[in-house]
Amino acid sequence: MAGLLDWDVAIYCVNEAGRLRGCLASVAAALAGSAARISVILNGSTDESITIAREAAGSGAPVAIFSIATADKSNAMNQFYYNIRAPARAYAGVDGYVEVGPESFRAMQAHLQNNPHALAVTGVALNGRTMKLATEPTLRKGGQLHGPLHALRPEFLDRMVARGIRQPFGLYCGDGLLCSMAAHDLDPIGTRWDDTRVQGVAEATYEIPALSLFKPRDLQRQYRREIRQMRGRIENAAIKSIIYTGGYEALPASSFEMARMYLAAHKLPPAPVSRRLFQLLAVRSVDRGGMPAPERLLARAV
């Protein structure tokens, strides 16, 4: 893997041992023929994910494994951008619970080459009611970035890192913030949002696991997701109150600190009656949230 890679693909994974094997196999197959590295970032994983990643590496897949003590995707993204990524022509992010389509990386690479204005491209879901609803506007209009599968230009990341712009720790809507950074070309004050800087690619696809009402873990996952989504609405409002006056550099290190400061000065965002309980639980999670010790945020090669 000496020299410039075609791809460095970050797979973000927290306790996805039941799905990581399929994810790794699909990513490796989609990268066949490319000079690539798959950077498996296990953030806070306590299951057998590391064993599965080692098996993939042992089978010949170009896998590098990194471990972070604390489970937090936004911090894992920062670690990839600042400390992990190898020199490459493009960088991708994949969630460890999805399986990507065989043409995904070739299609995203071609789209970046043919559309120099785009700073980021994103895949679309083949299943999942909510995700499928986003497919048409993603492909027609742009301006949406999906966390399960997306790709970024290296020049965009290089400028971000040079300015010290980071995702706040604990942020639920980190993929949305990344989309905002690309759509504003890292300048939310002087550059208007441009949907065409973040474009959807129809041939870049992914499948998400279906949740079951009969599986306790899936019910717990959906329960936590409802709370995080309500917290995300608070975070989005807080981000807008910061970046359009101070830029992305003004974002604090902690999303919990950011949300607390916002709630001290503003009312809660409106929420349907059916989701008020989740909103209250989200506020409680904001009140209780804090930053871990710095060493628990660092990625270490396994």
N, C-alpha and C positions, 0 to 999 in steps of 0.2 A: 504493500500500500504506500510505497514511497512516491513522493511528488503530489501533484494536485489530484484529489479525488473528484469523481463526478458528483457523488452524494455523500453527505454524512447525515444519517437519519437517526434522530433521537426517538426512542420509544420510552414514554413515560409510564411507569408501572408502580402501582401500590397494591400488593396482595392480589395479583391476578393470575395465580398459578394455574387455575382452571382454564384460562384463556390465552395465556402468554405463548404457549407452544404454537397454537394456530396463528397467532399474530406474527410471531417470528418466521414461521414457515412461509406465510403469505408475503411478508416484506422481502425475505430473501429471494423468493421466486420472482417477484416484481423487479428486483434489482439485478437479475441475471444478465450478464453481459456488460454490466457497468463496473467501473472502478469505484467501489463503495465501502463504507463502514456503517455498521448498525451499532449505535451507542445505546445500550440498554441502561436506563437510569432508574434504579430501584430506590425510590424515595420512601423510606419508612416501611418497607416490606418486611414482614416477619414470617411469611409462608415459604413455600418451596420454589419461589420464582427464581432465586439465584441458581438453583440446581438445573432448572429448565434452560436458563440462559447459558449455563456452562455446557449443557448437552448440545445446544445449537452451535456453540463455538467449536465443540469437539467434532461435530459432524461436517465442519468445513465452511460454515457460514462466517462471513467477516464480522464477527461480533466482538465488541469491547463492552465490558460490564463495569458499571460505576454504582456506588452505594452512597446514599445519603441517610443519616440517622432519622431525620424528621420527614414525615409525610406531608409534602406540600408541592403541588405542581408548579406554582408560580416560582418558587425558589428553584425547583429543578430546571425550569426554563432558563432562569438567570445563570445557573451553573453551566448549562450547556452552552449558552451564548458566550459567557466570559471565560470559562475554564476548561471545557471539555472538547469542543468542536475542533476538528482537524481541518486544514485548508481544503476547501472544496468549491466546486462551481455552483452548488446549490445545497441548501439545508432543508430538511423536512422534520416535521413533528408528527408523531403517531401515538395515539393512546393505546396502551397495552392490552385493551380488551376488544379491539376491533381486528378484522381481517380485511386487508386491502386487495383491490382488484389487480390482475396481472399486468395491466397497461398503465397503472397509476403514475409511476415515476417517469416513464417515457413520455406520457402525455403532459405531465406538469413541466418537465424539462423543455419539451417542444414549445409549450405555451409561453414560458419565460423567454425563450429565444425569439419567438415570433412577435412578442408583445413587450418591447423594451420599456414601455411606460409602467407596466405592472411591477410592483415591488414584492407582491405576495400572490400566490395562487392557492386555491383550496379545492379539495375534493367534495363529493356529494354522496349522501347515504343511499344505499339500495333498499334499506328497510327502516322500520321505525316510523310511526305516524308523524311525530313532530318533526323529525329530521327530514322526511320526504317532503313535508310542506315547505321546507326552506329551499328545496332544490330549484324550483322554477325561478324565484327571485335571485338566487345565487348565480345562476347561469345567465339570466336575462339582464340583470341590473348590476350585479357585483356588489362590492362594499360589505361582504360578509366573509368571515373567516371561521372555518369549523375546526375546532380543536382536534378531533380524531384523525384528521389528515390534512396537512397543508404544507406549503413549501415557501421558502424565503430566499431572496437574492442575498449573496454574501456582502455586497456593497451596503445594503440596508443595515444588516447586522453590524458591520464594521463601524458605520457612522453612529449607531446606537451605543455601541460599547465605548467608542471614543468619547462620547459625551456623558458616559456614566449613567445612562437611563436604565432603570431596572423595574421589574414587576414588584409591587409591594408584597411582602410575605403574607400568606393566608388569603390572597385574593381569589374569589370564586370565578370572576369574569376575566381571568387573565388572557384568554384567547380574544375576547372582545377588546381589551386594551391594546393587544398587539395589532388587531385590525385597525383600531383608531390611529396608532402610530404610523402604520403604513398608509392609510387613507389621507392623513395629514402630512405625510412625508416628514415626520418627526417635528413638525412645526405647527401646533394647533392654533397659535396666535396669528401667524402671518400667512398661513397656507390653508385655503379652504378644503374641506373634506371632498375627496374625489373618489367616487365608487370604482372608477376604472383602474385605480392603483391596486385593488384587491379583486381578482377575477376568479370566477369559478371555471372548473375544467370538467366537462361532462364525462370524459373517459377515465378520470381519476375517481375511483369509487371505493367505498368501504361498507362493510356490514357490521352492525352492532348487535350484541346478544340481546335476545328477547327476555324481558323480565317476566317472572311467573308469580302470581298471587299465592301459589302453593309452596314457594321456597322462602323460608324465613330470611335468608341472607338478601334475597332480592327485595323483600318488603322493607328490610332495614336500609338497603341502598336507596330505595325510592323515598323513604321517610327522611333520610339525611339530605337527599337531593332537594326535596321541597324546602327544607330549612335554608340550605345554601342558596337556592334560587331567590328566596326572599332577601337574604343577606346581600346577594348580588345586586338587587335593585337599589339597596342603600349605597353600596359601593359605587355603582354607576353614577348615581346622583352626586356622590362625594367627588369622584374623579372629575366630572364636568365642572364642578365648582373650583377645582384646583388648576386643571391644565389650561383653561382658556384665559387665565390671568397670569399663571406662573410657568406654563410649559410643563413638559413631562418630567423635567429635572426637579420640579417642585413636589412631586409625589413622595410621601413619606415612606420609610422602610417597611412599616407595618400597615396592613389593611385595617386591622382592628383599631389602631390609633387614628387612622384616617376616618373611619366610620364613626368613631366616638366624637371626634371633633365636629363632624358634619351634623350629627344628631344633637349636639349641644347647641347648635345655632339654627337648626331647621326642623320642621315637622317630618314625621315619617312619610315616605311616599305612599300614595293611595294604594289600597289593596282590596280585592274582593272579600266579602264577608267570609266566604268559604276558606280563605287563606289567612285570616287574621291570626289564628293560633300559630301558624308557621312563622308569621311575621314577628310575633312576640318571642318565639323561640329563637329567631334570628337575632333579635336585639339582645337577648340574654347571652347568646354566643359571642356577640360583639363585646359586651361588657366583660366577659370572662377571658377573652383572647389576649395573648401576649406573644412576645418574641422569645424563641428558644436561645440557648447559648450559641455564640457564633460557630463553634466547632461542630454543632449539630446540623448546620446548614451547608457544610462543605461536602462536595462530591469527592469520593476517593475511588481510585481504580481498584477493582477486585482482581 
